[in-house]
Amino acid sequence: MIETSKDVLFLVIALCVLVVTVFFVWIMYYIAQILKSSKEMVEEIKNKVEEFGNLLTTLKEKVTHSTTMLTAVAKGVTDLLGMFKEKRSRRKDDYEEEYEEEKAPEKPKRRKKK
């Protein structure tokens, strides 16, 4: 089987090719694992970005809805305060009229001559 040094050389070369081939297969396996992991990471980041976009959309809708409701409530409160203010000013005017009537000097009564 091994008769000459040339046979030993071929055997050593074959063994080295086998070792190099195993090493390349091992490297390719780890590269595949790294790519798989990075793909999963990219998909996870994509899902998080989509969730964040959905959150912003929902937040925008809620703010818009709240703004609409707040505008309606503010208008109602403004109308209510205007009504109270008008009622208060009417009361104030009524009190001032009463006060002026009370304060107005009475005309002196003329005495009848005897």
C-alpha atoms as an extended CHARMM CRD file, in Angstrom:
* protein
*
       114  EXT
         1         1  MET       CA              0.0000000000        0.0000000000        0.0000000000  PROA      1               0.0000000000
         2         2  ILE       CA              2.5380000000        2.6320000000        1.0620000000  PROA      2               0.0000000000
         3         3  GLU       CA              5.5730000000        1.7150000000       -0.9410000000  PROA      3               0.0000000000
         4         4  THR       CA              7.2460000000        4.9610000000       -1.8000000000  PROA      4               0.0000000000
         5         5  SER       CA              7.5380000000        8.4230000000       -0.4170000000  PROA      5               0.0000000000
         6         6  LYS       CA              5.2690000000        9.5510000000       -3.1890000000  PROA      6               0.0000000000
         7         7  ASP       CA              2.4740000000        7.4240000000       -1.6790000000  PROA      7               0.0000000000
         8         8  VAL       CA              3.0860000000        9.0430000000        1.7090000000  PROA      8               0.0000000000
         9         9  LEU       CA              2.8730000000       12.4700000000        0.0740000000  PROA      9               0.0000000000
        10        10  PHE       CA             -0.4560000000       11.6260000000       -1.5730000000  PROA      10              0.0000000000
        11        11  LEU       CA             -1.7920000000       10.2500000000        1.7170000000  PROA      11              0.0000000000
        12        12  VAL       CA             -0.7610000000       13.4220000000        3.5860000000  PROA      12              0.0000000000
        13        13  ILE       CA             -2.2650000000       15.6280000000        0.8640000000  PROA      13              0.0000000000
        14        14  ALA       CA             -5.5220000000       13.6480000000        0.9880000000  PROA      14              0.0000000000
        15        15  LEU       CA             -5.6330000000       13.9900000000        4.7840000000  PROA      15              0.0000000000
        16        16  CYS       CA             -4.9930000000       17.7440000000        4.5470000000  PROA      16              0.0000000000
        17        17  VAL       CA             -7.7310000000       18.1420000000        1.9210000000  PROA      17              0.0000000000
        18        18  LEU       CA            -10.0980000000       16.2280000000        4.2300000000  PROA      18              0.0000000000
        19        19  VAL       CA             -9.2260000000       18.4640000000        7.2130000000  PROA      19              0.0000000000
        20        20  VAL       CA             -9.5790000000       21.6280000000        5.1200000000  PROA      20              0.0000000000
        21        21  THR       CA            -12.9390000000       20.3910000000        3.7840000000  PROA      21              0.0000000000
        22        22  VAL       CA            -14.2210000000       19.6980000000        7.3190000000  PROA      22              0.0000000000
        23        23  PHE       CA            -13.0080000000       23.1420000000        8.3980000000  PROA      23              0.0000000000
        24        24  PHE       CA            -14.8380000000       24.8380000000        5.4770000000  PROA      24              0.0000000000
        25        25  VAL       CA            -18.0350000000       22.8690000000        6.2140000000  PROA      25              0.0000000000
        26        26  TRP       CA            -17.8090000000       23.9370000000        9.8640000000  PROA      26              0.0000000000
        27        27  ILE       CA            -17.3050000000       27.5900000000        8.8330000000  PROA      27              0.0000000000
        28        28  MET       CA            -20.2400000000       27.4240000000        6.3940000000  PROA      28              0.0000000000
        29        29  TYR       CA            -22.4700000000       25.9460000000        9.1440000000  PROA      29              0.0000000000
        30        30  TYR       CA            -21.6590000000       28.8150000000       11.5160000000  PROA      30              0.0000000000
        31        31  ILE       CA            -22.1340000000       31.3870000000        8.7570000000  PROA      31              0.0000000000
        32        32  ALA       CA            -25.5770000000       29.8650000000        8.0790000000  PROA      32              0.0000000000
        33        33  GLN       CA            -26.4030000000       30.0590000000       11.8030000000  PROA      33              0.0000000000
        34        34  ILE       CA            -25.3020000000       33.7080000000       11.9420000000  PROA      34              0.0000000000
        35        35  LEU       CA            -27.4130000000       34.5530000000        8.8790000000  PROA      35              0.0000000000
        36        36  LYS       CA            -30.4250000000       32.7420000000       10.3660000000  PROA      36              0.0000000000
        37        37  SER       CA            -30.0010000000       34.6230000000       13.6300000000  PROA      37              0.0000000000
        38        38  SER       CA            -29.6420000000       37.9450000000       11.8490000000  PROA      38              0.0000000000
        39        39  LYS       CA            -32.7690000000       37.2170000000        9.7760000000  PROA      39              0.0000000000
        40        40  GLU       CA            -34.7490000000       36.5370000000       12.9680000000  PROA      40              0.0000000000
        41        41  MET       CA            -33.3760000000       39.7260000000       14.4900000000  PROA      41              0.0000000000
        42        42  VAL       CA            -34.3630000000       41.7720000000       11.4220000000  PROA      42              0.0000000000
        43        43  GLU       CA            -37.8720000000       40.2770000000       11.4830000000  PROA      43              0.0000000000
        44        44  GLU       CA            -38.1800000000       41.0810000000       15.1910000000  PROA      44              0.0000000000
        45        45  ILE       CA            -37.0570000000       44.6710000000       14.6040000000  PROA      45              0.0000000000
        46        46  LYS       CA            -39.5170000000       44.9400000000       11.7020000000  PROA      46              0.0000000000
        47        47  ASN       CA            -42.3450000000       43.7070000000       13.9620000000  PROA      47              0.0000000000
        48        48  LYS       CA            -41.3750000000       46.2030000000       16.6700000000  PROA      48              0.0000000000
        49        49  VAL       CA            -41.3510000000       49.0510000000       14.1370000000  PROA      49              0.0000000000
        50        50  GLU       CA            -44.7970000000       47.9830000000       12.8800000000  PROA      50              0.0000000000
        51        51  GLU       CA            -46.0970000000       47.8540000000       16.4670000000  PROA      51              0.0000000000
        52        52  PHE       CA            -44.6800000000       51.3190000000       17.0880000000  PROA      52              0.0000000000
        53        53  GLY       CA            -46.3580000000       52.5750000000       13.8920000000  PROA      53              0.0000000000
        54        54  ASN       CA            -49.6610000000       51.0620000000       15.0130000000  PROA      54              0.0000000000
        55        55  LEU       CA            -49.2140000000       52.6720000000       18.4260000000  PROA      55              0.0000000000
        56        56  LEU       CA            -48.6280000000       56.0720000000       16.8200000000  PROA      56              0.0000000000
        57        57  THR       CA            -51.6850000000       55.6220000000       14.5940000000  PROA      57              0.0000000000
        58        58  THR       CA            -53.8430000000       54.6680000000       17.5780000000  PROA      58              0.0000000000
        59        59  LEU       CA            -52.4600000000       57.5660000000       19.5980000000  PROA      59              0.0000000000
        60        60  LYS       CA            -53.1770000000       59.9700000000       16.7420000000  PROA      60              0.0000000000
        61        61  GLU       CA            -56.7680000000       58.7010000000       16.4790000000  PROA      61              0.0000000000
        62        62  LYS       CA            -57.2920000000       59.0250000000       20.2270000000  PROA      62              0.0000000000
        63        63  VAL       CA            -55.8560000000       62.5390000000       20.2950000000  PROA      63              0.0000000000
        64        64  THR       CA            -58.0540000000       63.5290000000       17.3550000000  PROA      64              0.0000000000
        65        65  HSD       CA            -61.0980000000       62.0310000000       19.0280000000  PROA      65              0.0000000000
        66        66  SER       CA            -60.1950000000       63.6440000000       22.3560000000  PROA      66              0.0000000000
        67        67  THR       CA            -59.6770000000       66.9960000000       20.6630000000  PROA      67              0.0000000000
        68        68  THR       CA            -63.0950000000       66.7540000000       19.0730000000  PROA      68              0.0000000000
        69        69  MET       CA            -64.6910000000       65.8450000000       22.3850000000  PROA      69              0.0000000000
        70        70  LEU       CA            -62.7080000000       68.5020000000       24.2170000000  PROA      70              0.0000000000
        71        71  THR       CA            -63.8520000000       71.1310000000       21.7280000000  PROA      71              0.0000000000
        72        72  ALA       CA            -67.4780000000       70.1380000000       22.3020000000  PROA      72              0.0000000000
        73        73  VAL       CA            -67.0090000000       70.1630000000       26.0900000000  PROA      73              0.0000000000
        74        74  ALA       CA            -65.2250000000       73.5340000000       25.9650000000  PROA      74              0.0000000000
        75        75  LYS       CA            -68.0520000000       75.0140000000       23.8940000000  PROA      75              0.0000000000
        76        76  GLY       CA            -70.5930000000       73.6660000000       26.3880000000  PROA      76              0.0000000000
        77        77  VAL       CA            -68.6490000000       75.0840000000       29.3510000000  PROA      77              0.0000000000
        78        78  THR       CA            -68.2750000000       78.4300000000       27.5610000000  PROA      78              0.0000000000
        79        79  ASP       CA            -72.0210000000       78.5620000000       26.9110000000  PROA      79              0.0000000000
        80        80  LEU       CA            -72.7370000000       77.5920000000       30.5160000000  PROA      80              0.0000000000
        81        81  LEU       CA            -70.3810000000       80.2570000000       31.8740000000  PROA      81              0.0000000000
        82        82  GLY       CA            -71.9460000000       82.8180000000       29.5340000000  PROA      82              0.0000000000
        83        83  MET       CA            -75.3770000000       81.8990000000       30.8500000000  PROA      83              0.0000000000
        84        84  PHE       CA            -74.2070000000       82.2560000000       34.4690000000  PROA      84              0.0000000000
        85        85  LYS       CA            -72.5480000000       85.5780000000       33.6700000000  PROA      85              0.0000000000
        86        86  GLU       CA            -75.7060000000       86.8760000000       32.0060000000  PROA      86              0.0000000000
        87        87  LYS       CA            -77.8290000000       85.7540000000       34.9420000000  PROA      87              0.0000000000
        88        88  ARG       CA            -75.4120000000       87.3870000000       37.3760000000  PROA      88              0.0000000000
        89        89  SER       CA            -75.3940000000       90.6510000000       35.4390000000  PROA      89              0.0000000000
        90        90  ARG       CA            -79.2260000000       90.6480000000       35.4090000000  PROA      90              0.0000000000
        91        91  ARG       CA            -79.2540000000       90.1080000000       39.1660000000  PROA      91              0.0000000000
        92        92  LYS       CA            -76.7090000000       92.8700000000       39.6250000000  PROA      92              0.0000000000
        93        93  ASP       CA            -78.8270000000       95.2150000000       37.4970000000  PROA      93              0.0000000000
        94        94  ASP       CA            -81.9350000000       94.2970000000       39.5050000000  PROA      94              0.0000000000
        95        95  TYR       CA            -80.1190000000       94.9380000000       42.7990000000  PROA      95              0.0000000000
        96        96  GLU       CA            -78.7790000000       98.2510000000       41.5400000000  PROA      96              0.0000000000
        97        97  GLU       CA            -82.2760000000       99.3420000000       40.5060000000  PROA      97              0.0000000000
        98        98  GLU       CA            -83.6570000000       98.3730000000       43.9080000000  PROA      98              0.0000000000
        99        99  TYR       CA            -80.8190000000      100.1680000000       45.6590000000  PROA      99              0.0000000000
       100       100  GLU       CA            -81.3490000000      103.3080000000       43.5970000000  PROA      100             0.0000000000
       101       101  GLU       CA            -85.0590000000      103.2450000000       44.3660000000  PROA      101             0.0000000000
       102       102  GLU       CA            -84.3650000000      102.9130000000       48.0810000000  PROA      102             0.0000000000
       103       103  LYS       CA            -81.7190000000      105.6000000000       48.0390000000  PROA      103             0.0000000000
       104       104  ALA       CA            -83.6870000000      108.0350000000       45.9570000000  PROA      104             0.0000000000
       105       105  PRO       CA            -84.7040000000      110.9320000000       48.1110000000  PROA      105             0.0000000000
       106       106  GLU       CA            -88.3060000000      111.0270000000       48.8360000000  PROA      106             0.0000000000
       107       107  LYS       CA            -90.1150000000      114.1440000000       47.9480000000  PROA      107             0.0000000000
       108       108  PRO       CA            -90.9520000000      115.9740000000       51.0610000000  PROA      108             0.0000000000
       109       109  LYS       CA            -94.5620000000      115.8460000000       51.8840000000  PROA      109             0.0000000000
       110       110  ARG       CA            -96.2150000000      119.1540000000       51.9230000000  PROA      110             0.0000000000
       111       111  ARG       CA            -97.9900000000      120.0190000000       54.9830000000  PROA      111             0.0000000000
       112       112  LYS       CA           -101.3790000000      121.2780000000       54.6850000000  PROA      112             0.0000000000
       113       113  LYS       CA           -101.8590000000      124.7220000000       55.9260000000  PROA      113             0.0000000000
       114       114  LYS       CA           -104.3630000000      125.2770000000       58.5530000000  PROA      114             0.0000000000
